Amino acid sequence: MSFDLHASSATHLYGSDPSQPAAGHTDAHLSTHARTSSVREALVRHAVALRALRSSSAVRPAAPTTRATERVILLVDPAQVMRELIRIHLVAPGVRVVELASGDEALRAIRSERPDLVVCELHAPGLDAAGLCRELAASPTLRRVPVIALSSDRDARLEQACLEAGAREVLLKPVGRAQLRDAVARHAGIQLDGPGRTGP
């Protein structure tokens, strides 16, 4: 009698074949073992997918970084009126001109700004143009920063020392717009064509 009762229960749950679920049977009637197996299989599939995702992320090359399109020119001259006159020739779209009064200030700014070009008065106070060039030449990270020196008088000895220290060119003041812009294009690859912005 007990056997018949168990058989009847099995038939009610699974149909005539206990190994097959009865039609309309819901998840609530699954055995605990079946539910645990289903959850375990889902977790395994999730773990495999997560490992694959992490693996693909690890070997994926980093997105290339691009340098900011803004170009930076440091303008070094102790006379503000002279800086203003020269700055007019340097401003252009995408170009920021940073004005400084001494070679010492310029060196600090170069380390922080990493400019594309330095235009420096030959007789700048503190570090003059030659001294600034020597400081840059001694730095593996700054030696490629081009320097154009400007001089209000012809001092052949100092001009030669400046060139030997690493200046790209020495121009005589007052420098013309076309002459300065041509030097900037040749030594820094910056095309100056139109109004730009100035920095502090």
Phi, psi and omega in degrees: 000318179295319178300316181297325180293316178295319179297319179296320178296318180297320179295324180294321183278318191244359184086197184292332179251110184301339181281350181245130178296145177289154179300139179080003181292134183260171180299334182296339181265359179292150177290158178301320179298317181295317180296318180297318179297320181295317179296318180298316179297320179296319179296319179298315179299320179296318181295319179297316180296322180293319177296320179295320180295316179295321180296317180293327179290326183291325183266351180291127180296147180294149179296134181298140178262145179242142179290147178304141183290341180291134176258144185241128176240127174267129179246116187244116177199135181290338183265119182298320181297324178291321178299319181295321179293320181285323182301325179305326182279347188257336184290141181194162178303132179080007181241130176248126180257123179253120184265135180221155186257349183213163177292328178295316176298321181298318181296318178296318180293324179297320180293329181266324185272332188049063186290166176275339184198148173238127174249113192231135173299133183303321183257035181302138179294159186074241172282120173282181185300320180295316179297321178297318179298321179294321178297318180293320181296333181277353182255121179301330183270346185243354187295342181270358178288118183284145179235129171250125181262144177241138181226139178271355177214156180275103175243090188302321182295313181290324178298317180295320178297322180293318178295319179293331179284344176130359177297143181282328184195153174239122181249146182269132174281152353286129182274137180283156181302309182296320181296315181292317181294326177294319179295319179298318180294319183289321188265337182235355180068025180257121177268117182260106183215080177127174181291145178227211183230156177245155180247174181291000000 
